[in-house]
Amino acid sequence: MTNDVNDEAQAPGTKGRPVKTKHKSDGGILETVKVVVQALLIALVVRTLLFQPFNIPSGSLVPTLLVGDYLFVSKYSYGYSRYSIPFGPPVLDGRVWGSEPQRGDIAVFKLPADNSTDYIKRVVGLPGDRVQMIDGRLYINGEIVEREEAEPFVTTDAFGRTVSVTRYRETLPDGTEHFIIERDGDRGFWDNTEVYTVPEGHYFMMGDNRDNSTDSRDLSSVGFVPYENFVGRAEIIFFSIDEDASAWRLWEWPWTVRWERILDQIR
């Protein structure tokens, strides 16, 4: 980019009289617009094909993900569908370059009830699986999922009080280990369910906060999630801040940012 030129010149026969020339503009405003448009296009491509940022607004995946976590979701992990594109236009039928979700993945998907709300849960049941909760224990295909009690997890209740809840290390059939918590012991609302048979092309999703998660156990709200509705797999936490803090209050970051969680891989 160059600066505007504002020189005086003389034409023949006009000695002593300054002649005004046209201002030479480098199109500064136009160049700025071009840069902005290019940046937006690059951001759109990255967001659609590579990574999309999300934040966690609820505690359904505690203790794995906390309210105030910001994470990147890989868009290429499961291939691409209409829901990989902003606003979900019907330009793709099914998925292209698809790779099936694996048991234990934490994935973002579009809520089947409206195909627009973003949900994030853990993949527990694969197509054809039979999933059931009995006395707070997870069963897959008739086999109880192993768990062992771990150190308690300290959190806050609905009134802001600090409470300690039971934490378990759960091992899914493929060997994937992750932590879950039980606020209500094994007597929660969804701790005894019917047998869910996962249809072909669908997945059964659950939160790690078993007594505080609206997930596939509730067929009227979430239910089975179609493969097409998957947006991407949660990969890494790039920022994390206390639940009651504001990310915009930079001067409070030294004591409100959860520095130990930044760059944690999500499992």
C-alpha positions as a Markdown table, in Angstrom:
| # | Residue | x | y | z |
|---|---|---|---|---|
| 1 | Met | 0.0 | 0.0 | 0.0 |
| 2 | Thr | 1.3 | 3.5 | -0.9 |
| 3 | Asn | 0.5 | 6.9 | 0.4 |
| 4 | Asp | -1.7 | 9.4 | -1.5 |
| 5 | Val | 0.4 | 11.7 | -3.7 |
| 6 | Asn | -0.4 | 15.4 | -3.5 |
| 7 | Asp | 2.3 | 17.1 | -5.7 |
| 8 | Glu | 2.1 | 20.4 | -7.7 |
| 9 | Ala | 3.2 | 20.4 | -11.3 |
| 10 | Gln | 3.2 | 23.0 | -14.1 |
| 11 | Ala | 1.9 | 22.5 | -17.6 |
| 12 | Pro | 3.7 | 24.1 | -20.6 |
| 13 | Gly | 2.7 | 27.7 | -21.0 |
| 14 | Thr | 1.5 | 28.1 | -17.5 |
| 15 | Lys | 4.6 | 29.3 | -15.9 |
| 16 | Gly | 4.1 | 30.5 | -12.4 |
| 17 | Arg | 0.6 | 29.0 | -12.2 |
| 18 | Pro | 0.3 | 25.9 | -10.3 |
| 19 | Val | -1.8 | 23.2 | -12.0 |
| 20 | Lys | -3.8 | 20.9 | -9.8 |
| 21 | Thr | -3.5 | 17.2 | -10.6 |
| 22 | Lys | -5.8 | 14.4 | -9.6 |
| 23 | His | -5.1 | 12.8 | -6.3 |
| 24 | Lys | -3.7 | 9.4 | -6.8 |
| 25 | Ser | -5.4 | 6.9 | -4.5 |
| 26 | Asp | -4.2 | 3.5 | -3.8 |
| 27 | Gly | -7.7 | 2.4 | -2.9 |
| 28 | Gly | -7.0 | 2.1 | 0.8 |
| 29 | Ile | -10.6 | 1.4 | 1.8 |
| 30 | Leu | -11.0 | -1.2 | -1.0 |
| 31 | Glu | -7.8 | -2.9 | 0.1 |
| 32 | Thr | -9.0 | -3.1 | 3.7 |
| 33 | Val | -12.3 | -4.6 | 2.6 |
| 34 | Lys | -10.4 | -7.2 | 0.5 |
| 35 | Val | -8.2 | -8.1 | 3.5 |
| 36 | Val | -11.3 | -8.5 | 5.8 |
| 37 | Val | -13.1 | -10.6 | 3.2 |
| 38 | Gln | -10.0 | -12.9 | 2.7 |
| 39 | Ala | -9.7 | -13.3 | 6.5 |
| 40 | Leu | -13.3 | -14.2 | 6.8 |
| 41 | Leu | -13.1 | -16.7 | 4.0 |
| 42 | Ile | -10.0 | -18.3 | 5.6 |
| 43 | Ala | -11.8 | -18.5 | 9.0 |
| 44 | Leu | -14.8 | -20.1 | 7.3 |
| 45 | Val | -12.7 | -22.7 | 5.6 |
| 46 | Val | -10.8 | -23.5 | 8.9 |
| 47 | Arg | -14.1 | -23.6 | 10.8 |
| 48 | Thr | -15.8 | -25.8 | 8.2 |
| 49 | Leu | -13.0 | -28.3 | 7.3 |
| 50 | Leu | -10.5 | -28.3 | 10.2 |
| 51 | Phe | -11.3 | -27.0 | 13.7 |
| 52 | Gln | -14.2 | -25.2 | 15.3 |
| 53 | Pro | -14.1 | -23.7 | 18.8 |
| 54 | Phe | -16.8 | -24.4 | 21.4 |
| 55 | Asn | -17.3 | -23.5 | 25.0 |
| 56 | Ile | -18.9 | -25.6 | 27.7 |
| 57 | Pro | -22.0 | -24.0 | 29.2 |
| 58 | Ser | -23.2 | -26.9 | 31.4 |
| 59 | Gly | -21.9 | -29.5 | 33.7 |
| 60 | Ser | -23.1 | -32.7 | 31.9 |
| 61 | Leu | -19.5 | -33.8 | 31.2 |
| 62 | Val | -18.0 | -33.1 | 34.6 |
| 63 | Pro | -15.4 | -34.1 | 35.6 |
| 64 | Thr | -13.9 | -34.4 | 32.1 |
| 65 | Leu | -15.1 | -31.0 | 30.9 |
| 66 | Leu | -15.9 | -28.1 | 33.2 |
| 67 | Val | -18.2 | -25.1 | 32.7 |
| 68 | Gly | -15.9 | -22.4 | 31.4 |
| 69 | Asp | -13.8 | -24.7 | 29.3 |
| 70 | Tyr | -13.1 | -23.6 | 25.7 |
| 71 | Leu | -12.1 | -26.4 | 23.3 |
| 72 | Phe | -11.3 | -27.2 | 19.7 |
| 73 | Val | -13.4 | -29.8 | 17.8 |
| 74 | Ser | -11.8 | -31.5 | 14.8 |
| 75 | Lys | -14.2 | -31.3 | 11.9 |
| 76 | Tyr | -12.4 | -33.9 | 9.8 |
| 77 | Ser | -12.6 | -36.7 | 12.3 |
| 78 | Tyr | -15.9 | -38.1 | 11.1 |
| 79 | Gly | -15.9 | -36.7 | 7.6 |
| 80 | Tyr | -18.4 | -34.0 | 6.5 |
| 81 | Ser | -22.1 | -33.6 | 6.4 |
| 82 | Arg | -24.5 | -30.7 | 6.0 |
| 83 | Tyr | -24.0 | -30.0 | 9.7 |
| 84 | Ser | -20.3 | -29.3 | 9.1 |
| 85 | Ile | -21.3 | -26.1 | 7.4 |
| 86 | Pro | -22.7 | -23.1 | 9.2 |
| 87 | Phe | -26.5 | -23.1 | 9.4 |
| 88 | Gly | -26.6 | -26.7 | 8.0 |
| 89 | Pro | -27.8 | -26.1 | 4.4 |
| 90 | Pro | -29.0 | -29.2 | 2.6 |
| 91 | Val | -26.0 | -29.3 | 0.2 |
| 92 | Leu | -24.7 | -32.8 | 1.3 |
| 93 | Asp | -26.5 | -36.1 | 1.5 |
| 94 | Gly | -25.2 | -38.2 | 4.3 |
| 95 | Arg | -21.5 | -37.9 | 4.9 |
| 96 | Val | -18.4 | -37.6 | 2.7 |
| 97 | Trp | -15.0 | -38.9 | 3.6 |
| 98 | Gly | -16.7 | -40.4 | 6.6 |
| 99 | Ser | -15.0 | -42.1 | 9.5 |
| 100 | Glu | -17.2 | -43.7 | 12.2 |
| 101 | Pro | -17.2 | -42.4 | 15.8 |
| 102 | Gln | -15.5 | -44.7 | 18.2 |
| 103 | Arg | -16.8 | -45.7 | 21.6 |
| 104 | Gly | -15.5 | -43.3 | 24.2 |
| 105 | Asp | -15.1 | -40.3 | 21.9 |
| 106 | Ile | -16.4 | -37.0 | 23.2 |
| 107 | Ala | -18.3 | -35.6 | 20.2 |
| 108 | Val | -20.3 | -32.5 | 19.3 |
| 109 | Phe | -23.5 | -33.2 | 17.4 |
| 110 | Lys | -26.7 | -31.5 | 16.4 |
| 111 | Leu | -29.7 | -32.3 | 18.6 |
| 112 | Pro | -31.9 | -34.6 | 16.5 |
| 113 | Ala | -35.0 | -32.9 | 17.8 |
| 114 | Asp | -34.3 | -29.6 | 16.0 |
| 115 | Asn | -31.0 | -30.4 | 14.0 |
| 116 | Ser | -29.7 | -27.0 | 15.1 |
| 117 | Thr | -28.7 | -27.1 | 18.8 |
| 118 | Asp | -25.1 | -28.1 | 19.5 |
| 119 | Tyr | -24.8 | -30.9 | 22.2 |
| 120 | Ile | -21.6 | -32.5 | 23.4 |
| 121 | Lys | -21.6 | -36.0 | 25.0 |
| 122 | Arg | -19.5 | -39.2 | 25.1 |
| 123 | Val | -20.2 | -42.0 | 22.6 |
| 124 | Val | -21.2 | -45.0 | 24.7 |
| 125 | Gly | -23.3 | -47.1 | 22.3 |
| 126 | Leu | -22.6 | -48.1 | 18.7 |
| 127 | Pro | -25.0 | -49.2 | 16.0 |
| 128 | Gly | -26.6 | -52.5 | 17.1 |
| 129 | Asp | -25.6 | -52.2 | 20.7 |
| 130 | Arg | -28.0 | -52.8 | 23.6 |
| 131 | Val | -27.5 | -50.2 | 26.4 |
| 132 | Gln | -29.2 | -50.2 | 29.8 |
| 133 | Met | -28.7 | -48.7 | 33.3 |
| 134 | Ile | -29.4 | -51.0 | 36.2 |
| 135 | Asp | -29.0 | -49.6 | 39.8 |
| 136 | Gly | -26.7 | -46.9 | 38.5 |
| 137 | Arg | -24.4 | -49.3 | 36.5 |
| 138 | Leu | -24.0 | -49.2 | 32.8 |
| 139 | Tyr | -24.6 | -52.4 | 30.8 |
| 140 | Ile | -23.6 | -52.8 | 27.1 |
| 141 | Asn | -24.8 | -55.9 | 25.3 |
| 142 | Gly | -25.7 | -57.5 | 28.6 |
| 143 | Glu | -22.3 | -57.0 | 30.2 |
| 144 | Ile | -21.7 | -54.7 | 33.1 |
| 145 | Val | -19.2 | -51.9 | 32.3 |
| 146 | Glu | -16.3 | -52.1 | 34.8 |
| 147 | Arg | -15.7 | -49.2 | 37.2 |
| 148 | Glu | -13.6 | -48.6 | 40.3 |
| 149 | Glu | -14.0 | -45.9 | 42.8 |
| 150 | Ala | -11.4 | -43.1 | 42.6 |
| 151 | Glu | -10.7 | -40.0 | 44.7 |
| 152 | Pro | -13.8 | -37.8 | 45.4 |
| 153 | Phe | -14.5 | -34.9 | 43.1 |
| 154 | Val | -15.0 | -31.5 | 44.6 |
| 155 | Thr | -17.6 | -29.3 | 42.9 |
| 156 | Thr | -20.5 | -26.9 | 43.7 |
| 157 | Asp | -24.1 | -27.7 | 44.1 |
| 158 | Ala | -27.1 | -25.7 | 42.8 |
| 159 | Phe | -26.8 | -23.3 | 45.8 |
| 160 | Gly | -23.1 | -22.6 | 45.2 |
| 161 | Arg | -22.0 | -24.7 | 48.1 |
| 162 | Thr | -18.8 | -26.8 | 47.9 |
| 163 | Val | -19.6 | -30.5 | 47.9 |
| 164 | Ser | -17.7 | -33.7 | 47.4 |
| 165 | Val | -19.2 | -36.3 | 45.1 |
| 166 | Thr | -18.2 | -39.9 | 44.3 |
| 167 | Arg | -15.9 | -40.3 | 41.3 |
| 168 | Tyr | -15.4 | -43.6 | 39.4 |
| 169 | Arg | -12.9 | -44.7 | 36.7 |
| 170 | Glu | -15.1 | -46.4 | 34.1 |
| 171 | Thr | -13.6 | -48.8 | 31.5 |
| 172 | Leu | -15.7 | -49.2 | 28.3 |
| 173 | Pro | -15.6 | -52.6 | 26.4 |
| 174 | Asp | -12.9 | -51.4 | 24.0 |
| 175 | Gly | -10.6 | -50.5 | 26.9 |
| 176 | Thr | -11.3 | -46.7 | 26.9 |
| 177 | Glu | -11.0 | -45.3 | 30.5 |
| 178 | His | -12.6 | -42.2 | 31.7 |
| 179 | Phe | -14.0 | -40.7 | 34.9 |
| 180 | Ile | -17.6 | -40.3 | 35.8 |
| 181 | Ile | -19.3 | -38.8 | 38.9 |
| 182 | Glu | -22.4 | -39.8 | 40.7 |
| 183 | Arg | -24.2 | -37.0 | 42.6 |
| 184 | Asp | -27.1 | -39.1 | 43.8 |
| 185 | Gly | -25.3 | -42.4 | 44.3 |
| 186 | Asp | -27.0 | -45.2 | 42.3 |
| 187 | Arg | -30.5 | -43.9 | 42.9 |
| 188 | Gly | -30.7 | -41.2 | 40.3 |
| 189 | Phe | -33.7 | -40.7 | 37.9 |
| 190 | Trp | -31.9 | -42.4 | 35.0 |
| 191 | Asp | -30.1 | -45.1 | 37.1 |
| 192 | Asn | -32.7 | -47.7 | 36.1 |
| 193 | Thr | -33.8 | -47.7 | 32.5 |
| 194 | Glu | -35.3 | -49.9 | 29.8 |
| 195 | Val | -33.0 | -51.7 | 27.3 |
| 196 | Tyr | -32.1 | -49.3 | 24.4 |
| 197 | Thr | -31.3 | -51.0 | 21.1 |
| 198 | Val | -29.2 | -48.6 | 19.0 |
| 199 | Pro | -30.5 | -48.5 | 15.4 |
| 200 | Glu | -28.2 | -48.8 | 12.5 |
| 201 | Gly | -26.6 | -45.5 | 11.6 |
| 202 | His | -27.2 | -44.1 | 15.1 |
| 203 | Tyr | -25.2 | -43.7 | 18.3 |
| 204 | Phe | -26.0 | -43.7 | 22.0 |
| 205 | Met | -24.6 | -40.6 | 23.8 |
| 206 | Met | -24.1 | -40.1 | 27.6 |
| 207 | Gly | -22.7 | -37.5 | 29.9 |
| 208 | Asp | -19.9 | -38.3 | 32.4 |
| 209 | Asn | -22.0 | -36.5 | 35.1 |
| 210 | Arg | -24.4 | -39.4 | 35.1 |
| 211 | Asp | -27.0 | -37.8 | 37.4 |
| 212 | Asn | -27.0 | -34.4 | 35.8 |
| 213 | Ser | -27.0 | -35.1 | 32.0 |
| 214 | Thr | -29.8 | -34.9 | 29.4 |
| 215 | Asp | -28.6 | -37.5 | 26.9 |
| 216 | Ser | -29.7 | -40.5 | 24.9 |
| 217 | Arg | -31.4 | -42.1 | 27.9 |
| 218 | Asp | -34.1 | -39.5 | 27.4 |
| 219 | Leu | -35.7 | -40.5 | 24.1 |
| 220 | Ser | -38.0 | -37.5 | 24.1 |
| 221 | Ser | -35.2 | -35.0 | 24.4 |
| 222 | Val | -32.1 | -36.5 | 22.8 |
| 223 | Gly | -32.5 | -40.2 | 22.0 |
| 224 | Phe | -30.4 | -41.9 | 19.4 |
| 225 | Val | -28.1 | -39.6 | 17.4 |
| 226 | Pro | -27.9 | -40.1 | 13.6 |
| 227 | Tyr | -24.4 | -40.4 | 12.2 |
| 228 | Glu | -25.2 | -37.4 | 9.9 |
| 229 | Asn | -25.7 | -35.2 | 12.9 |
| 230 | Phe | -22.1 | -35.5 | 14.2 |
| 231 | Val | -20.2 | -32.2 | 13.9 |
| 232 | Gly | -16.8 | -33.3 | 15.2 |
| 233 | Arg | -14.6 | -34.8 | 17.9 |
| 234 | Ala | -13.5 | -32.8 | 20.9 |
| 235 | Glu | -9.7 | -32.7 | 20.9 |
| 236 | Ile | -8.1 | -30.1 | 23.2 |
| 237 | Ile | -8.9 | -27.4 | 25.7 |
| 238 | Phe | -7.4 | -24.1 | 24.6 |
| 239 | Phe | -8.7 | -21.9 | 27.4 |
| 240 | Ser | -10.5 | -22.4 | 30.7 |
| 241 | Ile | -11.9 | -20.0 | 33.2 |
| 242 | Asp | -13.8 | -20.3 | 36.5 |
| 243 | Glu | -17.5 | -20.8 | 36.0 |
| 244 | Asp | -18.5 | -17.5 | 37.6 |
| 245 | Ala | -15.7 | -15.4 | 36.0 |
| 246 | Ser | -15.9 | -13.3 | 32.9 |
| 247 | Ala | -13.3 | -14.0 | 30.1 |
| 248 | Trp | -13.4 | -10.3 | 29.2 |
| 249 | Arg | -12.1 | -9.1 | 32.6 |
| 250 | Leu | -8.4 | -9.6 | 31.6 |
| 251 | Trp | -7.1 | -8.1 | 34.8 |
| 252 | Glu | -8.7 | -11.0 | 36.8 |
| 253 | Trp | -7.1 | -13.7 | 34.7 |
| 254 | Pro | -4.2 | -14.4 | 37.1 |
| 255 | Trp | -6.7 | -16.0 | 39.6 |
| 256 | Thr | -9.7 | -16.8 | 37.5 |
| 257 | Val | -8.1 | -18.7 | 34.6 |
| 258 | Arg | -7.6 | -22.4 | 35.2 |
| 259 | Trp | -4.1 | -22.5 | 33.8 |
| 260 | Glu | -3.5 | -26.1 | 34.5 |
| 261 | Arg | -6.3 | -27.1 | 32.1 |
| 262 | Ile | -5.0 | -25.2 | 29.1 |
| 263 | Leu | -3.8 | -27.5 | 26.3 |
| 264 | Asp | -5.2 | -30.6 | 28.0 |
| 265 | Gln | -6.1 | -33.3 | 25.5 |
| 266 | Ile | -9.7 | -34.5 | 25.9 |
| 267 | Arg | -10.2 | -38.2 | 26.5 |
